[in-house]
Amino acid sequence: MKIGIIGTGYVGLVTAVGLSELGHEVTGTDIVEEKIDMASRGITHIYEPGLDQMLKKNLKQGNLSFSSNLNKTILSSDVLFVCVGTPQREDGSADMSFVEEVSRKVAENLNAYKLVVEKSTVPVKTSMWIKRTISLYKKSEIDFDVASNPEFLREGSAVSDFLNPDRIILGAETDKAKDILKKIYEKFKDRILITNIDTAELIKHASNSFLALKISYINLMSEMCEKTEADVEQVAKGMGFDPRIGPLFLRAGLGYGGSCFPKDIRALTKIGEDLGINMNLLKEADRINLERISVYVEKIKKALWILKDKKIAVLGLSFKPETDDIREAPSVKVIQELIKEGSFLRLYDPKAMENMKEVFPEEQPQLLYAKSSYEAAKDANALLFITEWDEFKKLDLRKVKEVMANPIIIDGRNIFEPVTVRELGFEYYSIGRK
């Protein structure tokens, strides 16, 4: 069985490499030739731990290749995984133009039976439109199937997630499609759930939106803790002991970001509203998340009073650790607010600075990128922690204090223990704790 991966962005590249690691013959294709050129040379265009090594290994073994010729990839493949982008539109809905374009290309090159598998996160009922589009544009009576296999890859641990999945969701209509998918994922047969296609499509949006709800909920509790003598870390710990709740996604902070949670909760809201369902629960969760930035900026103002001309070090630019992804990252909104206030910023992140430079180019003296945390902290009036990289947790805070103009930390991720940091002589602000 030959597998074609259409789209080699984050999901597509990990899927291509992962399926080749399982022993399948895989071809990845993309219209962006730079991505194809890099992947063909064993270079990943994204930072994801372990992915580059696995890419090089399977290229060398010969069961993984890349091509910019989409037509050829469709013609030579038995199974096609659609991994193109579904960006968010202004009304919260997903832009499905790339999926539609791929569907037409499949129709034009339908030379034998194909199984077309949705891998991108798509609205429920997308399979119906893919099937209709292929049927409208195909030039022969050749048969095909459409199926859904949503991805559950966490940035920073995507390789491990692919090779050690907690579940494999397969949505299909025909026995033939189900058998092909089960064969592809035979190694994980004990973790496979087979559903109809609508159910499979909905599971991804439902899962991410529920996790977003948990994050917004604990952030709401953090505000209550700050107005009382409660500690949000202990509240979360006490809640997490309950097996019905669990400890994951109960970390108070600057809220969720990235390419999934913000987009998916808004997409599911729009899907529900289009079906005539009241989606206020998800709307409120998203509102709470967006408010985290203003709450955090108010903490900075509380610490510094006037932000104009203050030197502020910002540590952590990616939306989460172990990735260079800055999409919907809280850091972007915080930096925007500080620039408006006239602050002088020194930014540092272990992996995301090149991506951030595309959003905020260096502009001396207001905005500069530092080579280390200590360089960013030099002469700073305040130090902000936006992303909880392990590198930051291991900082020598005594050394940090020596280079700062004012020993003030505003910790947006509760990286440090308040008592410990204050004993070192810092003025320390965190989330949901005194």
N, C-alpha and C positions, 0 to 999 in steps of 0.2 A: 504494500500500500504506500502510495506516494502522497505526501501532505504538502500543501502550499499554504503559506502564511501571508495574507494580504495586509500590509501595514506593519512596519517594523519600529513603531514607537515603543513606549515602555512595555505595554502588554504584549505586542507582537514579537519583540525581540526576545523577551523572557520565554514566551510560548515556543518560539522557534527553537531556541537553544534547549529548552526543557524537553520538548518532544524528541529532538534528536538524541538527547541523553538517554531517553527511554528506548532508543534503538530504531526509531522510524527514519525514513528518508525524507528530509525536510528541505524545502526551498522557501526562503523569505524574500518578499518582494515589496518595493516601495517606490513611489514616484520621486522621492527625494534621493537623488543619486549619491549625495554625500554620505547618507546613512548606509547605503548599499556598499559603497566603496570602503568605508571604515569597517563594516561588519565582515566583508570579504577578506580584509587584512587582519582580522582578529582583534579589532578595536571597537569597544562599546562607546556609543555616543551618550550614554547615561552612566551615572555612577550607581552601581548596585553590587554590594559585596559578593564576590565569588563568580559573578557572571562572566567576566572577561576570561578567566581560566577555563570555564566550561565551554565557552565559545571557541577558544583556540583548540581545545581538545577535540571537539566534534568536527571542526573544519579539517583538522589533520586526519581524522579517521575517515573522512569522505562522505559522511551521511548528512552533512549540513552544508548548504550553499546559499548564495544570495544573488538576486537578479533584479534589474530595473525593468525587465520586460514582463509586464503583467499578463499580456495575452499568452505568452509562452508558458508562464507558470500555471495559468488556468488549464491550458491544453494538456500539460504533462502531469497534472495532479488528479488523484482520485477523491481527495478530501480537501476542502478549502476552508481555512479558519479566517473569518473576517475580523480583523483587529484594527480597523481604521477609527479615527477620532469621531466622537459625537459631542462636539463642544456645546456649551450652554448658550442659549439665545437670551435676549433681554427679558423675555417673559418667563424664563426658567426652564422652558422646554429644551429638548435636545435637538441639535441641528443634525438631521439625518441625511444630508445631501451626499456625504462621502459613502454612506452605506448604499444609497440608491445608485450612485455611480458604479460601485463595485458590482451590484446586482445586474446592471445592464451589461457590464463587461463579461460577466459570467455567461449571460444569455448569448452574447455574440460569439463566444468561444466554447459553446457546449458541444463537444465532439464525442462525448460518452457520458455515462451516468456519473454524476457528481453529488457529493454530500456537501452542502454549504452550511457551515457552522458559525453561528453568531458567537463571537468571543467578546466583542466590545460590549460595554454596558448600554443596553438599549431599552426603550420603553416597551411595556407589554403590548403585544399585537404587532411588533415589528416583523416577525417571521411571516405574517400574513402579507405584508407589503413586499417583502423580499420575494416571496413565492409568486405573487401577482406580477411583479416587475419582470422576473425571469420568464414567466409564462408569456407575457406580452411581447417580449423582445427576442425570444429564442427563434431560431430559423429552421428548426427541425422538431420532430416528435420525440426526441431523446428525453428520457426520464431523468429526474433529479429529486433530491429531498433537501429540506431545510430543517436545521436543528439548532438548539441553544445549549451552550456550554459556558455559562458565565465564569469569569475569573475571580479569584479571591486572593490576589497577590498584594501583600503589604510591602510598600516601598521600604527598603532597608533589610528586608528578609525574604525577598521574592523567590530567590533560588531555593531556599529551604522550604518555603510554602509550596512551591511547585513539586518538589521531590518528596515532600512529606505532608500532603494535603489532609485537612481535617474532613473534607467532603468533596466529592466530584458530582456536580449536578448536571444531569443529562436530560434535556427536553427534546423529545422526538415523537413523530407521528407513526412512522412505519417500523415494522420489525427489522427491515434491512438497515435502516438508519441506526436503530438501537444496537444492533449487532456490531456494526462498524465502530461505533463510539465505544462500546464495551471492549472491543479488541484493542483500540488505541490505548485505553486506560486499564488494560488487563492487570497490570501490576498493582492497581489500587482497587481491585474488584470488591474488597470488603468495605470500601468507603463510598460506593456509587449509589446515588439516589436517582432513579429514573422517574420522570414526571412528564406531563404534557408540556408543550412549548410555552404556553402562557404562564404556567406556574414557574418554570425555570427562569423565564425573563424577569418575573416579579421578585424572585428570591433575592437577587443581587441588590436591587433598589431597597427592598424591605430590610435586608441585613444592614446595609450601610446607614440607612436612616435610623434604625433602632440604636446603633452604636453612637450616632450623632446625638440622639436623644439622651443617652447616658452621660455623654460629655457635657451637654448643656445643663443637665439636671445637677451634676455635681458642682458646676460653676455657679448655678443659682444658689446652691447650698453654701458655697464659699462666701457669697455676699451676706448671707444670713449669719455666718460665723464671724465675719468682720464686724458686724453690728452687735455681737454678743461676746461672750468669753469662750465660745466654742472653737475647736480646732478642726478645720476641714479634713486634714490628713487622718485624724482619729475617727471622724465621722465616716469617711470613706472606708477605713479599715474595718470599723464595726459593721457597716453595711455589707462589705465584701465577704465577711464570714458566712453570711447567709447564702447557701448554695443556689437559691433561686435567683440571686442577684449576681454574685461573683465579684471578684476584685478588679477585673479588667475594665479599662475605659472609665475609671473613677478617679482620674487625676485632674485636680483643679488647676487651672492655668489660663493661658491666653486663648483657649478654644481650639477647635479643629480647623485644619486647612488642607491643602493638597488638591489633587485633581479629582478626588472621589466624593468625600463627604459633602462638601458644599454643593457640588453639582448634583449629586444624587438625591439629596434631600429636597432640593428645589425641583428637580425633575419629577420626583414622586408626588410632590405637592401639585404640580401642574397636571400630571396624569389623573390624579384623584379629582381635581376640580373639573377637568374635562368630562369626567364620568358623573359629575353632579354630587360628589362627596365632599363634606366639610373637612378640610385639611388643616384646621387652625392649630392642632397639636404640633404638627411639623413646622408650621409658620412661626410659632412661638419659640420653638427650639432654635430655629435659624436666627431669629431676632436676638435671643439671649447670646448666641455665639458672636454675632456681629458687635454686640455691645461690649464684649470683653476688651476691645481695643481702647474704647473711650474710658473704661474703668481703669485700665493700665496707665493710660496717659495722665489721668487724674492723679494716680499715685506718684508719677514722676513730678508733676507740678506740686504736689504736697511736699515732696522732698526738696525741690529746688526753688519753689516759688515762681521765679521768672525763668523761662527757658531760653529767652533771647540771649545769644552770645555765650551760652553755657556749652562747655565741651562734654560731650556724652559719648561713651563707648558702648557700642551695640554688639553683643556676642551671640551669634546664632542667627543665621539668615534663612536656612532651609525650613520647610514647614514642620519637619520632624528630624530626629537624628538619623544617621546612616543613609542619607540621600542628598543629592544636590538640587532637588526639586523645590522651586520657590513659588509654584502655582498656588494662589490663594493663601500664601504664607502670612501669618500675623505680622512678621517683620516688615513686610512691604507697607502695610497700613500704618504701623508705628513710625517708620522712617518718614513717610509722607507727612504725618502730623508734626513731627519734630522739625522737619524742614520748613513747614509753614510758620512755626514758632520762631524760626531764626537760630536754631541750635547749630553748633559745629559738631559733626558726627564722624566717628572713627569706627568702621565696620570690620568685623572679622567672623569668618566661618571656615571650618576645616575643608569643606567641599563646594560650597554654593556661591562663592564670590564671583566667579566668572559669569554665572547666570544672572546674578544680581547687578553686575555692571551693565548688562543690557537694559535694565530698568532704571538704574541710577548710576550714570557714568561718573567717574571721579570729577570733582569740581572744587579745586582748591580755593580757599581753605575750608569751605563749608562741609565737604564730604570727601573722605579719604578711606581707602581700604588698607588695613594693617596686615602685617605678616604674621602676627601672633596676638594672642590675648593680651599679653603684657604690653606690647606696642600700642594696642588700641587703648589700654587703660592709662597710658602715660599722660599725666597732667589732666586727667578727666575729672570733671565735677561730679559725675555719677557713672555707674556701671550697670548696664541693663543685660539681663539674661533672657533671651527670647526662645532659644532652642536648647534642650537638655542633652547636648553631646557629652559623652563620657570624658572627653578631653577637658571640659569645663569643670566637671566634678572633681578632677584631680589637680586643679590649679593650686599653687602655693599662695594662699590668700594673704600671708604676711608680705610676700613680695609684691602682690597686687596693691596692697595698702601703701607700701613705700613709694610706688610710682604715681599714685593718684594724687590730684590736688585736694580732693575732698573724699574721704572714705565712705561713700554712699553706694549701696547696692539695692537695685530694684529688681527682684527675682521673679520673673514671670512664669517660672516653671517649678518653683519650690525645690530647687536643687539642694539647698543647704539647710542645715538646722539653725533656726534663729538664735538660740542661746550660744552656740559655738561661734557663729559669725560675730555676734555682738561682743562676745568676750575678747575677740581680736581687735575691737575698737571700731567696728563698722556701724554705721547707721543702716539698718536693714529693714526692707519692706518686702513682703511676700504676698501670696494669694490665700486668703481665708485663714490666716494665722496671725496671732499677735506677736 
